Amino acid sequence: MASFNTMAGCFLASALFAMVVGKVSNALVSTHPLAKPAIAVADSAPETASAAPAAELPPIGPKLKDANVEKGKALYAQQCFTCHTIDKGGVNKVGPNQWNIVGRKKASHEGFGYSSALQAKGGDWTYEDINHMIFKPQAFVRGTKMAFAGLAKEQDRADVIAYLRTMSDTPAPLP
């Protein structure tokens, strides 16, 4: 019983100490409102996910004809594998499994919790859509959960897309 009383006393003493420190600090530090906001906030309404403008990119189709699948596989291992699996029937990680991604309906992989922004985007994953997504995900789908800076080099994107294309039982035809 003595240990309970000791523990209760310590708890009450700690709570009393925290309260006294709070009162003393409030007395020592005076707050005053800012003359103007520290951060300017625009009054415009936020853009919807489907209305987000896609960055102007040249069509990726011509680059796919000469894309290097092995280089795309290496880039995938460096840039994508942390968040995505690629094997058939593979599990979802932070991002959904990418098997058979070309031509698959957006936000459709079983068991993955997609952002409402990507769900609202709709349609199937085309070569061009994948190109825009891996170039700048937030520009293509504002509000996506995909936290990736993107691949700036067009040839790197073409190589990754060419590799993704091969990860299917029946690869989609090239454009």
Backbone as ProteinMPNN parsed JSONL, in Angstrom:
{"seq_chain_A": "MASFNTMAGCFLASALFAMVVGKVSNALVSTHPLAKPAIAVADSAPETASAAPAAELPPIGPKLKDANVEKGKALYAQQCFTCHTIDKGGVNKVGPNQWNIVGRKKASHEGFGYSSALQAKGGDWTYEDINHMIFKPQAFVRGTKMAFAGLAKEQDRADVIAYLRTMSDTPAPLP", "coords_chain_A": {"N_chain_A": [[0.81, -1.185, 0.0], [1.997, 1.157, 0.666], [3.662, 1.719, -1.494], [1.815, 2.364, -3.474], [0.771, 4.743, -2.46], [3.082, 6.285, -2.543], [3.582, 6.368, -5.322], [1.221, 7.661, -6.189], [1.533, 10.09, -4.884], [3.843, 11.054, -6.14], [2.875, 11.346, -8.761], [0.859, 13.313, -8.388], [2.458, 15.403, -7.416], [4.075, 15.856, -9.668], [2.138, 16.702, -11.521], [1.248, 19.049, -10.259], [3.639, 20.505, -10.306], [3.997, 20.82, -13.121], [1.775, 22.405, -13.669], [2.356, 24.746, -12.214], [4.733, 25.573, -13.512], [3.665, 26.12, -16.046], [1.941, 28.312, -15.452], [3.816, 30.218, -14.531], [5.429, 30.525, -16.834], [3.555, 31.589, -18.625], [3.146, 34.029, -17.394], [5.62, 35.236, -17.723], [6.028, 35.454, -20.492], [4.681, 37.426, -22.933], [2.054, 37.503, -25.249], [1.189, 38.763, -28.465], [-1.005, 39.849, -31.047], [-0.272, 39.359, -34.558], [0.625, 41.977, -36.801], [0.188, 41.714, -39.5], [-0.7, 38.863, -41.534], [1.52, 36.069, -41.289], [1.856, 34.255, -43.311], [0.635, 34.452, -46.511], [-2.587, 33.635, -47.605], [-4.309, 32.409, -50.295], [-7.512, 33.343, -51.518], [-8.862, 31.869, -53.371], [-10.771, 29.098, -54.624], [-9.903, 25.66, -54.026], [-8.352, 23.588, -56.531], [-9.946, 20.915, -58.288], [-9.242, 17.389, -58.282], [-9.468, 16.141, -60.791], [-9.304, 18.28, -62.452], [-6.78, 19.179, -62.433], [-4.054, 20.581, -64.083], [-2.119, 18.909, -66.491], [1.363, 18.614, -66.893], [3.015, 20.063, -69.7], [4.136, 17.831, -71.858], [6.128, 16.233, -74.326], [4.802, 13.711, -76.545], [5.217, 10.364, -75.407], [5.328, 8.096, -76.875], [7.021, 7.912, -79.344], [9.565, 7.687, -78.13], [9.372, 5.268, -76.826], [9.749, 3.254, -78.666], [12.505, 2.933, -78.983], [13.287, 2.419, -76.42], [15.105, 1.223, -73.559], [14.678, -1.669, -72.023], [16.078, -3.074, -70.027], [17.521, -1.029, -68.786], [15.366, 0.389, -67.856], [14.385, -1.462, -66.011], [16.458, -1.406, -64.125], [16.281, 1.289, -63.306], [13.719, 1.221, -62.216], [14.191, -0.469, -60.049], [15.836, 1.212, -58.567], [14.327, 3.588, -58.171], [11.564, 3.029, -57.816], [10.989, 0.625, -56.495], [11.062, 0.779, -53.742], [8.564, 1.594, -52.889], [6.717, 0.168, -54.461], [5.722, -3.098, -55.599], [6.397, -5.409, -58.271], [5.914, -7.913, -59.192], [3.836, -10.59, -60.416], [0.777, -10.951, -58.848], [1.822, -9.815, -56.625], [2.272, -8.197, -53.425], [0.816, -5.191, -52.056], [2.626, -2.267, -51.266], [3.723, 0.704, -49.852], [2.78, 1.922, -52.056], [0.616, 0.745, -54.737], [0.777, -2.604, -56.193], [2.468, -3.058, -59.286], [2.136, -4.823, -61.407], [0.983, -5.551, -64.626], [0.171, -2.916, -65.211], [-0.079, -1.16, -67.417], [-2.759, -0.173, -69.247], [-4.504, -0.938, -67.278], [-7.289, -0.172, -65.178], [-7.403, 2.951, -63.544], [-6.656, 3.412, -60.084], [-7.468, 0.846, -59.188], [-6.32, -1.489, -58.153], [-6.643, -4.348, -56.255], [-7.19, -4.213, -52.772], [-5.682, -1.948, -52.164], [-5.547, 1.283, -50.727], [-6.485, 3.88, -52.357], [-5.985, 7.396, -53.059], [-8.598, 9.842, -52.906], [-8.374, 11.648, -54.907], [-7.001, 10.337, -57.028], [-8.848, 8.337, -57.539], [-10.947, 9.873, -58.499], [-9.864, 10.705, -60.881], [-10.121, 8.725, -62.857], [-10.528, 6.49, -65.753], [-8.19, 4.538, -67.796], [-4.803, 3.358, -67.31], [-2.766, 4.748, -69.502], [0.027, 4.87, -71.803], [0.778, 7.547, -71.981], [-0.444, 8.664, -69.71], [0.916, 7.317, -67.648], [3.452, 8.291, -68.17], [3.087, 11.05, -67.543], [2.447, 10.763, -64.841], [4.774, 9.64, -63.669], [6.492, 11.631, -64.236], [5.751, 14.061, -62.857], [4.031, 13.473, -60.233], [2.258, 14.94, -58.476], [1.5, 17.085, -60.071], [0.093, 15.854, -62.074], [-1.974, 14.431, -60.772], [-3.403, 16.149, -58.578], [-3.215, 15.984, -55.158], [-2.672, 13.333, -54.889], [-1.526, 10.379, -53.159], [0.991, 9.671, -53.739], [4.195, 10.257, -53.028], [6.565, 11.341, -54.623], [9.268, 12.745, -56.266], [9.647, 12.64, -59.002], [10.654, 11.654, -62.368], [12.825, 13.362, -64.254], [14.133, 13.14, -66.743], [13.281, 12.441, -70.038], [13.996, 10.108, -71.505], [14.62, 8.322, -69.447], [12.076, 8.005, -68.304], [10.767, 6.807, -70.461], [12.199, 4.405, -70.609], [11.538, 3.202, -68.139], [8.759, 2.951, -68.455], [8.699, 1.226, -70.644], [9.761, -1.041, -69.434], [7.758, -1.503, -67.478], [5.695, -2.164, -69.208], [6.449, -4.715, -70.057], [5.881, -6.222, -67.877], [3.585, -8.079, -67.702], [1.16, -10.555, -68.603], [0.203, -10.42, -71.175], [1.588, -8.125, -72.913], [0.763, -4.723, -73.581], [0.184, -3.307, -76.839], [2.67, -1.282, -78.482], [2.402, 2.275, -78.907]], "CA_chain_A": [[0.0, 0.0, 0.0], [2.883, 2.323, 0.729], [4.164, 2.038, -2.824], [0.745, 3.052, -4.194], [0.731, 6.121, -1.958], [4.27, 6.954, -3.058], [3.358, 6.624, -6.754], [0.171, 8.672, -6.308], [2.131, 11.356, -4.467], [4.742, 11.497, -7.221], [2.037, 11.781, -9.877], [0.246, 14.592, -8.028], [3.516, 16.406, -7.349], [4.461, 16.167, -11.053], [1.053, 17.483, -12.123], [1.299, 20.368, -9.638], [4.836, 21.166, -10.841], [3.721, 21.207, -14.504], [0.817, 23.502, -13.649], [3.069, 25.943, -11.747], [5.625, 25.991, -14.596], [2.82, 26.717, -17.08], [1.493, 29.637, -15.004], [4.978, 31.113, -14.494], [5.839, 30.832, -18.213], [2.55, 32.505, -19.198], [3.357, 35.352, -16.806], [6.873, 35.793, -18.238], [5.983, 35.661, -21.941], [3.431, 38.044, -23.374], [1.758, 37.279, -26.666], [0.47, 39.841, -29.113], [-1.387, 39.445, -32.406], [0.562, 39.871, -35.641], [0.064, 43.116, -37.519], [-0.275, 41.161, -40.767], [-0.472, 37.404, -41.529], [2.877, 35.634, -41.611], [1.761, 33.541, -44.584], [-0.53, 34.872, -47.277], [-3.416, 32.531, -48.057], [-5.157, 32.822, -51.412], [-8.936, 33.12, -51.275], [-9.465, 31.103, -54.458], [-11.178, 27.736, -54.287], [-8.903, 24.679, -54.459], [-8.639, 22.877, -57.771], [-10.329, 19.525, -58.102], [-8.201, 16.465, -58.739], [-9.56, 15.855, -62.219], [-9.051, 19.495, -63.212], [-5.367, 19.551, -62.317], [-3.44, 20.584, -65.412], [-0.946, 18.052, -66.676], [2.5, 19.342, -67.453], [3.16, 19.892, -71.14], [5.209, 16.893, -72.192], [5.988, 15.661, -75.666], [4.314, 12.335, -76.494], [6.254, 9.402, -75.046], [5.293, 7.005, -77.85], [8.227, 7.777, -80.169], [10.7, 7.264, -77.306], [9.186, 3.883, -76.395], [10.251, 2.339, -79.701], [13.936, 2.717, -78.756], [13.532, 2.374, -74.978], [15.935, 0.135, -73.069], [13.937, -2.346, -70.96], [16.994, -3.401, -68.932], [17.776, 0.221, -68.071], [14.115, 0.666, -67.148], [14.337, -2.366, -64.854], [17.405, -0.877, -63.143], [15.701, 2.516, -62.768], [12.602, 0.805, -61.37], [14.78, -0.984, -58.804], [16.387, 2.344, -57.82], [13.379, 4.656, -57.903], [10.17, 2.64, -57.587], [10.832, -0.6, -55.727], [10.867, 1.091, -52.33], [7.131, 1.75, -52.62], [5.889, -0.696, -55.295], [6.194, -4.394, -56.082], [6.117, -5.533, -59.704], [5.674, -9.306, -59.538], [2.447, -11.008, -60.594], [0.179, -11.326, -57.58], [2.604, -9.216, -55.541], [1.569, -7.426, -52.403], [0.922, -3.738, -52.079], [3.503, -1.676, -50.259], [3.219, 2.061, -49.669], [2.035, 2.093, -53.295], [0.046, -0.514, -55.22], [1.55, -3.48, -57.068], [2.479, -2.509, -60.642], [1.983, -5.848, -62.439], [-0.079, -5.303, -65.604], [-0.3, -1.54, -65.009], [-0.439, -0.527, -68.694], [-4.107, -0.543, -69.653], [-5.339, -1.228, -66.109], [-8.112, 0.937, -64.71], [-6.761, 3.71, -62.471], [-7.152, 3.222, -58.714], [-8.258, -0.385, -59.191], [-5.646, -2.692, -57.648], [-7.309, -4.919, -55.085], [-6.581, -4.101, -51.456], [-4.906, -0.731, -51.939], [-6.356, 2.461, -50.419], [-6.108, 4.998, -53.231], [-6.476, 8.731, -52.7], [-9.829, 10.203, -53.608], [-7.962, 12.391, -56.109], [-6.726, 9.383, -58.107], [-10.117, 7.676, -57.854], [-11.728, 10.815, -59.301], [-9.214, 10.873, -62.182], [-10.804, 7.8, -63.76], [-9.889, 6.03, -66.98], [-7.179, 3.487, -67.735], [-3.42, 3.816, -67.373], [-2.192, 4.742, -70.843], [1.449, 5.219, -71.795], [0.89, 8.991, -71.723], [-0.787, 8.917, -68.31], [2.04, 6.845, -66.832], [4.516, 9.268, -68.403], [2.797, 12.241, -66.74], [2.469, 10.41, -63.417], [6.134, 9.467, -63.162], [7.201, 12.903, -64.425], [5.401, 14.872, -61.676], [2.754, 12.925, -59.754], [1.354, 15.947, -57.911], [0.983, 17.928, -61.153], [-0.855, 15.058, -62.849], [-3.119, 14.159, -59.901], [-3.241, 16.971, -57.375], [-3.806, 15.307, -54.007], [-2.313, 11.925, -54.848], [-0.708, 9.965, -52.021], [2.323, 9.352, -54.237], [5.19, 11.267, -52.651], [7.726, 11.071, -55.468], [9.635, 13.977, -56.97], [9.473, 12.413, -60.422], [11.801, 11.421, -63.246], [12.891, 14.516, -65.148], [14.619, 12.799, -68.086], [12.296, 11.765, -70.887], [14.453, 8.762, -71.847], [14.458, 7.502, -68.24], [10.652, 7.67, -68.199], [10.475, 5.849, -71.533], [12.791, 3.122, -70.229], [10.718, 2.629, -67.055], [7.468, 2.573, -69.032], [8.944, 0.027, -71.459], [9.894, -2.151, -68.487], [6.421, -1.764, -66.929], [4.925, -2.812, -70.272], [6.796, -6.136, -70.131], [5.397, -6.886, -66.67], [2.207, -8.451, -67.999], [1.043, -11.804, -69.372], [0.026, -9.989, -72.573], [1.97, -6.709, -72.958], [-0.01, -3.843, -74.464], [0.96, -2.918, -78.028], [3.265, 0.049, -78.455], [1.625, 3.245, -79.692]], "C_chain_A": [[0.865, 1.265, 0.0], [3.404, 2.708, -0.653], [3.099, 2.733, -3.669], [0.69, 4.514, -3.766], [1.926, 6.921, -2.478], [4.089, 7.316, -4.53], [2.307, 7.705, -6.954], [0.715, 10.037, -5.923], [3.055, 11.926, -5.533], [3.947, 12.036, -8.406], [1.427, 13.15, -9.583], [1.284, 15.713, -7.948], [3.958, 16.824, -8.745], [3.407, 17.029, -11.727], [1.063, 18.905, -11.567], [2.489, 21.169, -10.161], [4.598, 21.659, -12.264], [2.761, 22.392, -14.558], [1.502, 24.807, -13.225], [4.001, 26.467, -12.839], [4.83, 26.654, -15.715], [2.375, 28.118, -16.71], [2.644, 30.64, -15.01], [5.4, 31.492, -15.914], [4.839, 31.753, -18.892], [2.729, 33.922, -18.655], [4.603, 36.023, -17.382], [6.82, 36.164, -19.712], [4.638, 36.264, -22.311], [3.257, 37.799, -24.87], [1.011, 38.492, -27.204], [0.132, 39.408, -30.541], [-0.46, 40.066, -33.44], [-0.144, 41.024, -36.342], [-0.485, 42.679, -38.879], [0.017, 39.658, -40.743], [0.961, 37.059, -41.94], [2.922, 34.927, -42.956], [0.496, 34.0, -45.284], [-1.275, 33.645, -47.791], [-4.337, 33.055, -49.142], [-6.604, 32.479, -51.098], [-9.594, 32.272, -52.341], [-9.786, 29.691, -53.996], [-10.122, 26.756, -54.77], [-9.344, 23.976, -55.736], [-9.079, 21.463, -57.46], [-9.263, 18.641, -58.71], [-8.266, 16.258, -60.248], [-9.261, 17.087, -63.069], [-7.593, 19.934, -63.142], [-4.707, 19.497, -63.692], [-2.215, 19.672, -65.447], [0.161, 18.896, -67.3], [2.576, 19.067, -68.955], [4.384, 19.024, -71.412], [5.032, 16.437, -73.63], [5.477, 14.223, -75.538], [5.465, 11.358, -76.239], [6.353, 8.266, -76.069], [6.538, 6.851, -78.696], [9.449, 7.291, -79.377], [10.584, 5.791, -76.903], [9.748, 2.883, -77.398], [11.728, 1.982, -79.486], [14.292, 2.61, -77.271], [14.313, 1.119, -74.606], [15.249, -0.489, -71.852], [14.836, -2.662, -69.77], [17.344, -2.156, -68.108], [16.534, 0.611, -67.271], [13.964, -0.203, -65.908], [15.258, -1.857, -63.748], [16.866, 0.404, -62.503], [14.537, 2.207, -61.838], [13.131, 0.33, -60.017], [15.312, 0.158, -57.932], [15.302, 3.3, -57.328], [12.008, 4.198, -57.398], [9.993, 1.515, -56.575], [10.643, -0.357, -54.234], [9.38, 1.11, -51.985], [6.237, 0.771, -53.371], [6.548, -2.055, -55.527], [5.771, -4.502, -57.539], [5.731, -6.95, -60.087], [4.176, -9.624, -59.599], [1.897, -11.507, -59.258], [0.891, -10.737, -56.377], [1.757, -8.368, -54.611], [1.707, -5.928, -52.668], [1.901, -3.318, -50.993], [2.903, -0.316, -49.921], [2.377, 2.434, -50.895], [1.527, 0.742, -53.77], [1.025, -1.31, -56.087], [1.394, -2.986, -58.509], [2.359, -3.55, -61.749], [0.799, -5.484, -63.319], [-0.674, -3.895, -65.472], [-0.75, -0.884, -66.31], [-1.792, -1.067, -69.144], [-5.036, -0.861, -68.483], [-6.119, 0.026, -65.719], [-7.393, 1.63, -63.554], [-7.449, 3.414, -61.142], [-7.957, 1.927, -58.565], [-7.573, -1.598, -58.581], [-6.265, -3.108, -56.32], [-6.511, -4.69, -53.8], [-5.744, -2.862, -51.207], [-5.85, 0.448, -51.72], [-5.891, 3.669, -51.207], [-6.65, 6.319, -52.689], [-7.761, 8.997, -53.474], [-9.503, 10.957, -54.896], [-7.704, 11.44, -57.272], [-8.003, 8.643, -58.5], [-10.961, 8.563, -58.759], [-11.157, 10.981, -60.707], [-9.865, 9.971, -63.228], [-9.991, 7.409, -64.976], [-8.881, 4.919, -66.729], [-5.787, 4.116, -67.793], [-2.892, 3.647, -68.792], [-0.695, 5.037, -70.718], [1.626, 6.692, -71.432], [0.578, 9.319, -70.267], [0.34, 8.47, -67.382], [3.206, 7.816, -66.959], [4.301, 10.508, -67.535], [2.913, 11.936, -65.248], [3.898, 10.273, -62.893], [7.005, 10.698, -63.439], [6.995, 13.79, -63.194], [4.039, 14.409, -61.173], [1.778, 13.983, -59.247], [0.785, 16.887, -58.978], [-0.073, 17.167, -61.953], [-2.121, 14.775, -62.049], [-2.895, 14.925, -58.6], [-3.977, 16.292, -56.224], [-3.495, 13.822, -53.948], [-1.477, 11.629, -53.606], [0.74, 9.735, -52.438], [3.293, 10.502, -53.958], [6.495, 10.961, -53.378], [8.013, 12.326, -56.252], [9.455, 13.844, -58.475], [10.777, 12.172, -61.15], [11.821, 12.539, -64.289], [13.261, 14.139, -66.578], [13.598, 11.959, -68.846], [12.71, 10.327, -71.206], [14.345, 7.826, -70.641], [13.002, 7.076, -68.074], [10.266, 6.642, -69.249], [11.012, 4.466, -71.176], [11.968, 2.437, -69.14], [9.381, 2.161, -67.6], [7.619, 1.314, -69.886], [9.092, -1.199, -70.561], [8.531, -2.509, -67.895], [5.551, -2.512, -67.935], [5.199, -4.308, -70.307], [6.275, -6.921, -68.932], [3.897, -7.165, -66.795], [2.22, -9.786, -68.737], [0.915, -11.503, -70.857], [0.336, -8.492, -72.654], [1.134, -5.922, -73.976], [0.827, -3.474, -75.673], [1.524, -1.507, -77.866], [2.418, 0.997, -79.285], [2.221, 3.497, -81.049]], "O_chain_A": [[0.508, 2.289, -0.583], [3.569, 3.892, -0.948], [3.423, 3.593, -4.489], [0.578, 5.412, -4.601], [1.792, 8.098, -2.812], [4.403, 8.432, -4.942], [2.48, 8.58, -7.802], [0.394, 11.037, -6.565], [3.05, 13.129, -5.796], [4.305, 13.061, -8.985], [1.47, 14.045, -10.427], [1.017, 16.841, -8.364], [4.193, 18.006, -8.992], [3.742, 17.983, -12.429], [0.903, 19.864, -12.322], [2.37, 22.365, -10.428], [4.954, 22.791, -12.59], [2.915, 23.282, -15.395], [1.251, 25.857, -13.816], [4.059, 27.674, -13.071], [5.279, 27.654, -16.276], [2.418, 29.022, -17.543], [2.473, 31.78, -15.443], [5.697, 32.658, -16.175], [5.239, 32.62, -19.668], [2.494, 34.899, -19.367], [4.64, 37.246, -17.514], [7.5, 37.097, -20.137], [3.587, 35.684, -22.037], [4.21, 37.883, -25.644], [0.286, 39.161, -26.469], [0.902, 38.681, -31.169], [0.072, 41.157, -33.235], [-1.37, 41.034, -36.458], [-1.493, 43.205, -39.351], [0.897, 39.22, -40.001], [1.532, 37.688, -42.831], [3.929, 34.997, -43.661], [-0.593, 33.942, -44.712], [-0.669, 32.728, -48.344], [-5.062, 34.028, -48.936], [-6.889, 31.449, -50.487], [-10.784, 31.976, -52.232], [-9.147, 29.159, -53.087], [-9.502, 26.982, -55.81], [-10.534, 23.794, -55.991], [-8.633, 20.874, -56.475], [-8.476, 19.083, -59.548], [-7.23, 16.204, -60.911], [-8.994, 16.967, -64.264], [-7.219, 20.95, -63.728], [-4.792, 18.484, -64.385], [-1.389, 19.679, -64.534], [-0.091, 19.774, -68.125], [2.244, 17.976, -69.417], [5.521, 19.45, -71.214], [3.906, 16.273, -74.098], [5.705, 13.585, -74.511], [6.553, 11.512, -76.793], [7.359, 7.558, -76.116], [7.081, 5.749, -78.769], [10.278, 6.556, -79.915], [11.6, 5.138, -76.664], [10.173, 1.791, -77.022], [12.147, 0.861, -79.774], [15.464, 2.7, -76.905], [14.193, 0.083, -75.26], [15.243, 0.102, -70.773], [14.408, -2.532, -68.623], [17.45, -2.223, -66.884], [16.639, 1.102, -66.147], [13.475, 0.257, -64.876], [14.889, -1.87, -62.574], [16.981, 0.585, -61.291], [14.378, 2.847, -60.799], [12.587, 0.683, -58.971], [15.248, 0.084, -56.704], [15.356, 3.769, -56.191], [11.363, 4.913, -56.631], [8.979, 1.449, -55.88], [10.111, -1.219, -53.535], [8.99, 0.683, -50.898], [5.097, 0.558, -52.959], [7.77, -2.154, -55.636], [4.889, -3.772, -57.991], [5.264, -7.174, -61.204], [3.365, -8.998, -58.916], [2.487, -12.38, -58.62], [0.606, -11.109, -55.239], [0.679, -7.894, -54.969], [2.588, -5.477, -53.4], [1.986, -3.944, -49.936], [1.693, -0.207, -49.724], [1.392, 3.164, -50.786], [1.956, -0.295, -53.265], [1.975, -0.756, -56.64], [0.314, -2.548, -58.904], [2.469, -3.201, -62.924], [-0.272, -5.146, -62.813], [-1.883, -3.713, -65.608], [-1.715, -0.121, -66.304], [-1.947, -2.263, -69.389], [-6.238, -1.035, -68.684], [-5.649, 1.147, -65.915], [-6.835, 0.964, -62.681], [-8.659, 3.195, -61.085], [-8.995, 1.906, -57.904], [-8.194, -2.657, -58.496], [-6.387, -2.308, -55.391], [-5.308, -4.943, -53.752], [-5.15, -2.732, -50.137], [-6.837, 0.599, -52.439], [-5.002, 4.399, -50.77], [-7.641, 6.349, -51.96], [-7.979, 8.448, -54.554], [-10.267, 10.908, -55.859], [-8.141, 11.707, -58.391], [-8.211, 8.354, -59.678], [-11.615, 8.073, -59.68], [-11.882, 11.357, -61.628], [-10.129, 10.403, -64.35], [-8.899, 7.931, -65.202], [-8.734, 4.427, -65.61], [-5.613, 5.243, -68.257], [-2.606, 2.531, -69.227], [-0.217, 5.409, -69.647], [2.522, 7.042, -70.663], [1.249, 10.152, -69.657], [0.677, 9.177, -66.432], [3.872, 8.127, -65.971], [5.229, 10.965, -66.867], [3.418, 12.755, -64.481], [4.202, 10.738, -61.795], [8.124, 10.795, -62.935], [7.963, 14.219, -62.565], [3.007, 14.898, -61.633], [0.589, 13.923, -59.561], [-0.306, 17.428, -58.799], [-1.025, 17.766, -62.453], [-3.225, 14.868, -62.587], [-2.286, 14.422, -57.656], [-5.183, 16.053, -56.289], [-3.989, 13.119, -53.067], [-0.807, 12.512, -53.069], [1.62, 9.616, -51.586], [3.217, 11.567, -54.57], [7.416, 10.385, -52.8], [7.106, 12.914, -56.841], [9.146, 14.825, -59.152], [11.859, 12.444, -60.631], [10.914, 12.634, -65.116], [12.764, 14.747, -67.527], [13.124, 10.927, -68.371], [11.874, 9.424, -71.18], [14.012, 6.652, -70.804], [12.722, 5.923, -67.743], [9.519, 5.708, -68.959], [10.343, 3.462, -71.418], [11.727, 1.231, -69.207], [8.915, 1.079, -67.243], [6.759, 0.435, -69.852], [8.601, -2.277, -70.896], [8.182, -3.687, -67.815], [4.767, -3.384, -67.562], [4.286, -5.096, -70.558], [6.233, -8.151, -68.967], [3.069, -6.577, -66.099], [3.192, -10.107, -69.421], [1.445, -12.231, -71.697], [-0.565, -7.672, -72.481], [0.846, -6.398, -75.073], [2.046, -3.339, -75.564], [0.931, -0.656, -77.203], [1.786, 0.581, -80.256], [1.682, 4.287, -81.824]]}, "name": "protein", "num_of_chains": 1, "seq": "MASFNTMAGCFLASALFAMVVGKVSNALVSTHPLAKPAIAVADSAPETASAAPAAELPPIGPKLKDANVEKGKALYAQQCFTCHTIDKGGVNKVGPNQWNIVGRKKASHEGFGYSSALQAKGGDWTYEDINHMIFKPQAFVRGTKMAFAGLAKEQDRADVIAYLRTMSDTPAPLP"}
